[in-house]
Amino acid sequence: MNEIMETIYQWHEGRKIKQISVSLGIDRKTVRKYLGLLNDLSIRRGNPLPEEQDLIGSLKDLMARRAASYRAPGIELVGRYWDDINLFIRT
């Protein structure tokens, strides 16, 4: 969560995605992913940021909702072979 918060703070202070990426040592796509969370929370650069604990709570709620709605198609495909796989692994 610290990496996400630092990304948000740097972006809010006007730094570009590439600058944030270099300063934190993370990929630009990861920075974009983190900033995409702000878009879903309707947080804009020109507006003040919510209090840190409120922002963290909102981010955790959003990520939990996203995780709950994530569908893993691979599980459905492998599911019918689950017992066979477990038997193979244990022997």
OpenMM code with the backbone's topology and positions (N, CA, C; nanometers):
from openmm import Vec3, app, unit

residues = "MET ASN GLU ILE MET GLU THR ILE TYR GLN TRP HIS GLU GLY ARG LYS ILE LYS GLN ILE SER VAL SER LEU GLY ILE ASP ARG LYS THR VAL ARG LYS TYR LEU GLY LEU LEU ASN ASP LEU SER ILE ARG ARG GLY ASN PRO LEU PRO GLU GLU GLN ASP LEU ILE GLY SER LEU LYS ASP LEU MET ALA ARG ARG ALA ALA SER TYR ARG ALA PRO GLY ILE GLU LEU VAL GLY ARG TYR TRP ASP ASP ILE ASN LEU PHE ILE ARG THR".split()
positions = [
    Vec3(0.0826, -0.1192, 0.0000),
    Vec3(0.0000, 0.0000, 0.0000),
    Vec3(0.0871, 0.1257, 0.0000),
    Vec3(0.2069, 0.1177, 0.0603),
    Vec3(0.2960, 0.2339, 0.0621),
    Vec3(0.3347, 0.2774, -0.0790),
    Vec3(0.3597, 0.1798, -0.1657),
    Vec3(0.3979, 0.2100, -0.3034),
    Vec3(0.2837, 0.2803, -0.3763),
    Vec3(0.1637, 0.2350, -0.3530),
    Vec3(0.0468, 0.2975, -0.4162),
    Vec3(0.0301, 0.4401, -0.3659),
    Vec3(0.0407, 0.4584, -0.2352),
    Vec3(0.0231, 0.5925, -0.1779),
    Vec3(0.1312, 0.6882, -0.2266),
    Vec3(0.2547, 0.6427, -0.2337),
    Vec3(0.3624, 0.7291, -0.2816),
    Vec3(0.3408, 0.7652, -0.4283),
    Vec3(0.2924, 0.6703, -0.5071),
    Vec3(0.2593, 0.6982, -0.6472),
    Vec3(0.1535, 0.8074, -0.6550),
    Vec3(0.0517, 0.7952, -0.5728),
    Vec3(-0.0574, 0.8936, -0.5725),
    Vec3(-0.0065, 1.0307, -0.5314),
    Vec3(0.0744, 1.0380, -0.4260),
    Vec3(0.1263, 1.1665, -0.3800),
    Vec3(0.2110, 1.2341, -0.4874),
    Vec3(0.2984, 1.1573, -0.5499),
    Vec3(0.3841, 1.2162, -0.6534),
    Vec3(0.3016, 1.2644, -0.7714),
    Vec3(0.2033, 1.1867, -0.8119),
    Vec3(0.1164, 1.2270, -0.9230),
    Vec3(0.0397, 1.3533, -0.8869),
    Vec3(-0.0105, 1.3588, -0.7653),
    Vec3(-0.0893, 1.4742, -0.7218),
    Vec3(-0.0049, 1.6009, -0.7167),
    Vec3(0.1253, 1.5859, -0.6936),
    Vec3(0.2151, 1.7009, -0.6927),
    Vec3(0.2584, 1.7428, -0.8325),
    Vec3(0.2118, 1.6706, -0.9355),
    Vec3(0.2367, 1.7127, -1.0718),
    Vec3(0.3428, 1.6342, -1.1471),
    Vec3(0.3979, 1.5310, -1.0866),
    Vec3(0.4996, 1.4530, -1.1560),
    Vec3(0.4363, 1.3685, -1.2657),
    Vec3(0.5117, 1.3467, -1.3710),
    Vec3(0.4651, 1.2655, -1.4830),
    Vec3(0.4850, 1.1170, -1.4513),
    Vec3(0.4131, 1.0333, -1.5260),
    Vec3(0.4178, 0.8888, -1.5034),
    Vec3(0.5609, 0.8364, -1.5133),
    Vec3(0.6352, 0.8804, -1.6123),
    Vec3(0.7724, 0.8332, -1.6279),
    Vec3(0.8595, 0.8749, -1.5094),
    Vec3(0.8414, 0.9972, -1.4609),
    Vec3(0.9186, 1.0432, -1.3457),
    Vec3(0.8869, 0.9598, -1.2207),
    Vec3(0.7597, 0.9302, -1.2015),
    Vec3(0.7180, 0.8497, -1.0866),
    Vec3(0.7773, 0.7093, -1.0987),
    Vec3(0.7710, 0.6558, -1.2187),
    Vec3(0.8235, 0.5221, -1.2443),
    Vec3(0.9719, 0.5130, -1.2087),
    Vec3(1.0486, 0.6104, -1.2532),
    Vec3(1.1926, 0.6106, -1.2272),
    Vec3(1.2202, 0.6305, -1.0791),
    Vec3(1.1498, 0.7238, -1.0149),
    Vec3(1.1797, 0.7528, -0.8742),
    Vec3(1.1443, 0.6363, -0.7812),
    Vec3(1.0405, 0.5601, -0.8154),
    Vec3(0.9994, 0.4487, -0.7306),
    Vec3(1.0545, 0.3144, -0.7778),
    Vec3(1.1106, 0.3123, -0.8986),
    Vec3(1.1660, 0.1876, -0.9514),
    Vec3(1.0595, 0.0859, -0.9891),
    Vec3(0.9451, 0.1356, -1.0371),
    Vec3(0.8378, 0.0467, -1.0814),
    Vec3(0.8054, 0.0757, -1.2267),
    Vec3(0.7429, -0.0191, -1.2928),
    Vec3(0.7103, -0.0065, -1.4337),
    Vec3(0.6038, 0.1014, -1.4554),
    Vec3(0.6107, 0.1679, -1.5705),
    Vec3(0.5110, 0.2708, -1.6025),
    Vec3(0.3699, 0.2146, -1.6076),
    Vec3(0.3562, 0.0898, -1.6523),
    Vec3(0.2231, 0.0279, -1.6560),
    Vec3(0.1664, 0.0115, -1.5155),
    Vec3(0.2539, -0.0171, -1.4205),
    Vec3(0.2102, -0.0304, -1.2818),
    Vec3(0.1648, 0.1050, -1.2285),
    Vec3(0.2389, 0.2104, -1.2614),
    Vec3(0.1985, 0.3457, -1.2203),
    Vec3(0.0613, 0.3776, -1.2783),
    Vec3(0.0418, 0.3476, -1.4052),
    Vec3(-0.0891, 0.3723, -1.4688),
    Vec3(-0.2005, 0.2930, -1.4003),
    Vec3(-0.1700, 0.1694, -1.3633),
    Vec3(-0.2695, 0.0860, -1.2954),
    Vec3(-0.3089, 0.1490, -1.1622),
    Vec3(-0.2100, 0.1945, -1.0868),
    Vec3(-0.2391, 0.2589, -0.9586),
    Vec3(-0.3199, 0.3871, -0.9784),
    Vec3(-0.2835, 0.4652, -1.0770),
    Vec3(-0.3555, 0.5904, -1.1015),
    Vec3(-0.4954, 0.5639, -1.1548),
    Vec3(-0.5151, 0.4507, -1.2204),
    Vec3(-0.6488, 0.4123, -1.2650),
    Vec3(-0.7435, 0.3925, -1.1480),
    Vec3(-0.6898, 0.3513, -1.0338),
    Vec3(-0.7731, 0.3383, -0.9139),
    Vec3(-0.8313, 0.4739, -0.8749),
    Vec3(-0.7503, 0.5793, -0.8898),
    Vec3(-0.7983, 0.7137, -0.8556),
    Vec3(-0.9125, 0.7568, -0.9457),
    Vec3(-0.9031, 0.7195, -1.0713),
    Vec3(-1.0098, 0.7539, -1.1654),
    Vec3(-1.1417, 0.6911, -1.1205),
    Vec3(-1.1354, 0.5668, -1.0746),
    Vec3(-1.2557, 0.4989, -1.0267),
    Vec3(-1.3108, 0.5629, -0.9000),
    Vec3(-1.2232, 0.6291, -0.8231),
    Vec3(-1.2666, 0.6964, -0.7009),
    Vec3(-1.2991, 0.8438, -0.7244),
    Vec3(-1.2940, 0.8868, -0.8516),
    Vec3(-1.3226, 1.0262, -0.8912),
    Vec3(-1.2295, 1.1265, -0.8231),
    Vec3(-1.1037, 1.0897, -0.8079),
    Vec3(-1.0041, 1.1801, -0.7503),
    Vec3(-0.9280, 1.2436, -0.8652),
    Vec3(-0.9233, 1.3752, -0.8647),
    Vec3(-0.8581, 1.4499, -0.9718),
    Vec3(-0.7360, 1.5235, -0.9177),
    Vec3(-0.6431, 1.5517, -1.0053),
    Vec3(-0.5169, 1.6155, -0.9671),
    Vec3(-0.5391, 1.7537, -0.9053),
    Vec3(-0.6290, 1.8321, -0.9554),
    Vec3(-0.6483, 1.9687, -0.9063),
    Vec3(-0.7219, 1.9777, -0.7734),
    Vec3(-0.7898, 1.8725, -0.7356),
    Vec3(-0.8658, 1.8720, -0.6107),
    Vec3(-0.7800, 1.8211, -0.4957),
    Vec3(-0.8120, 1.8619, -0.3736),
    Vec3(-0.7338, 1.8105, -0.2609),
    Vec3(-0.7559, 1.6604, -0.2417),
    Vec3(-0.6511, 1.5926, -0.1967),
    Vec3(-0.6625, 1.4498, -0.1683),
    Vec3(-0.7404, 1.4302, -0.0383),
    Vec3(-0.8143, 1.3206, -0.0287),
    Vec3(-0.8776, 1.2890, 0.0993),
    Vec3(-0.7704, 1.2602, 0.2050),
    Vec3(-0.8109, 1.2573, 0.3299),
    Vec3(-0.7181, 1.2194, 0.4372),
    Vec3(-0.6593, 1.0825, 0.4050),
    Vec3(-0.5353, 1.0602, 0.4471),
    Vec3(-0.4646, 0.9383, 0.4101),
    Vec3(-0.5413, 0.8118, 0.4497),
    Vec3(-0.5913, 0.8057, 0.5717),
    Vec3(-0.6626, 0.6857, 0.6165),
    Vec3(-0.7923, 0.6647, 0.5389),
    Vec3(-0.8610, 0.7744, 0.5044),
    Vec3(-0.9825, 0.7630, 0.4237),
    Vec3(-0.9497, 0.7115, 0.2836),
    Vec3(-0.8408, 0.7631, 0.2270),
    Vec3(-0.7994, 0.7212, 0.0938),
    Vec3(-0.7587, 0.5736, 0.0947),
    Vec3(-0.6834, 0.5331, 0.1945),
    Vec3(-0.6426, 0.3926, 0.2053),
    Vec3(-0.7656, 0.3030, 0.2173),
    Vec3(-0.8607, 0.3436, 0.3001),
    Vec3(-0.9830, 0.2653, 0.3160),
    Vec3(-1.0598, 0.2530, 0.1854),
    Vec3(-1.0707, 0.3633, 0.1119),
    Vec3(-1.1407, 0.3615, -0.0171),
    Vec3(-1.0695, 0.2721, -0.1178),
    Vec3(-0.9358, 0.2797, -0.1196),
    Vec3(-0.8578, 0.1963, -0.2112),
    Vec3(-0.8734, 0.0482, -0.1776),
    Vec3(-0.8686, 0.0153, -0.0488),
    Vec3(-0.8847, -0.1248, -0.0087),
    Vec3(-1.0226, -0.1769, -0.0460),
    Vec3(-1.1257, -0.0949, -0.0249),
    Vec3(-1.2615, -0.1359, -0.0623),
    Vec3(-1.2720, -0.1593, -0.2127),
    Vec3(-1.2156, -0.0661, -0.2901),
    Vec3(-1.2200, -0.0785, -0.4353),
    Vec3(-1.1473, -0.2040, -0.4820),
    Vec3(-1.0283, -0.2301, -0.4271),
    Vec3(-0.9525, -0.3477, -0.4678),
    Vec3(-1.0231, -0.4766, -0.4262),
    Vec3(-1.0896, -0.4742, -0.3108),
    Vec3(-1.1648, -0.5926, -0.2673),
    Vec3(-1.2831, -0.6189, -0.3603),
    Vec3(-1.3520, -0.5127, -0.4024),
    Vec3(-1.4638, -0.5298, -0.4963),
    Vec3(-1.4144, -0.5832, -0.6293),
    Vec3(-1.3009, -0.5312, -0.6755),
    Vec3(-1.2452, -0.5798, -0.8024),
    Vec3(-1.2047, -0.7266, -0.7916),
    Vec3(-1.1431, -0.7630, -0.6804),
    Vec3(-1.0986, -0.9011, -0.6623),
    Vec3(-1.2183, -0.9953, -0.6548),
    Vec3(-1.3263, -0.9508, -0.5902),
    Vec3(-1.4447, -1.0350, -0.5764),
    Vec3(-1.5126, -1.0594, -0.7106),
    Vec3(-1.5013, -0.9620, -0.8004),
    Vec3(-1.5677, -0.9768, -0.9299),
    Vec3(-1.4782, -1.0419, -1.0349),
    Vec3(-1.3515, -1.0684, -0.9988),
    Vec3(-1.2587, -1.1292, -1.0936),
    Vec3(-1.2960, -1.2742, -1.1176),
    Vec3(-1.3036, -1.3098, -1.2429),
    Vec3(-1.3350, -1.4470, -1.2815),
    Vec3(-1.2104, -1.5112, -1.3398),
    Vec3(-1.1724, -1.6237, -1.2867),
    Vec3(-1.0543, -1.6937, -1.3355),
    Vec3(-1.0981, -1.8092, -1.4246),
    Vec3(-1.0996, -1.7884, -1.5555),
    Vec3(-1.1480, -1.8934, -1.6453),
    Vec3(-1.0641, -2.0208, -1.6390),
    Vec3(-0.9377, -2.0091, -1.6040),
    Vec3(-0.8523, -2.1269, -1.5950),
    Vec3(-0.8998, -2.2242, -1.4886),
    Vec3(-0.9517, -2.1702, -1.3800),
    Vec3(-1.0017, -2.2557, -1.2719),
    Vec3(-1.1175, -2.3413, -1.3223),
    Vec3(-1.2038, -2.2809, -1.4018),
    Vec3(-1.3175, -2.3561, -1.4558),
    Vec3(-1.2701, -2.4696, -1.5473),
    Vec3(-1.1670, -2.4429, -1.6261),
    Vec3(-1.1162, -2.5439, -1.7176),
    Vec3(-1.0457, -2.6572, -1.6441),
    Vec3(-0.9719, -2.6218, -1.5403),
    Vec3(-0.8947, -2.7206, -1.4661),
    Vec3(-0.9809, -2.7907, -1.3617),
    Vec3(-1.0865, -2.7254, -1.3199),
    Vec3(-1.1695, -2.7765, -1.2117),
    Vec3(-1.2165, -2.9194, -1.2288),
    Vec3(-1.2517, -2.9546, -1.3487),
    Vec3(-1.3012, -3.0911, -1.3698),
    Vec3(-1.1921, -3.1969, -1.3544),
    Vec3(-1.0648, -3.1530, -1.3593),
    Vec3(-0.9522, -3.2453, -1.3429),
    Vec3(-0.8868, -3.2322, -1.2043),
    Vec3(-0.9495, -3.1578, -1.1162),
    Vec3(-0.8907, -3.1260, -0.9867),
    Vec3(-0.8498, -3.2517, -0.9085),
    Vec3(-0.9379, -3.3471, -0.8996),
    Vec3(-0.9079, -3.4701, -0.8249),
    Vec3(-0.7908, -3.5453, -0.8871),
    Vec3(-0.7884, -3.5536, -1.0193),
    Vec3(-0.6777, -3.6220, -1.0882),
    Vec3(-0.5450, -3.5509, -1.0633),
    Vec3(-0.5475, -3.4186, -1.0654),
    Vec3(-0.4253, -3.3410, -1.0418),
    Vec3(-0.3740, -3.3632, -0.9007),
    Vec3(-0.4641, -3.3572, -0.8035),
    Vec3(-0.4238, -3.3803, -0.6643),
    Vec3(-0.3672, -3.5197, -0.6452),
    Vec3(-0.4276, -3.6183, -0.7077),
    Vec3(-0.3784, -3.7554, -0.6977),
    Vec3(-0.2377, -3.7655, -0.7583),
    Vec3(-0.2159, -3.7024, -0.8723),
    Vec3(-0.0875, -3.7042, -0.9392),
    Vec3(0.0209, -3.6370, -0.8535),
    Vec3(-0.0147, -3.5260, -0.7915),
    Vec3(0.0823, -3.4509, -0.7103),
    Vec3(0.1218, -3.5304, -0.5847),
    Vec3(0.0278, -3.5978, -0.5263),
    Vec3(0.0539, -3.6693, -0.4009),
    Vec3(0.1306, -3.7997, -0.4209),
    Vec3(0.1347, -3.8516, -0.5409),
    Vec3(0.2041, -3.9787, -0.5609),
    Vec3(0.3439, -3.9582, -0.6113),
] * unit.nanometer
topology = app.Topology()
chain = topology.addChain("A")
for resn in residues:
    res = topology.addResidue(resn, chain)
    for name in ("N", "CA", "C"):
        topology.addAtom(name, app.Element.getBySymbol(name[0]), res)
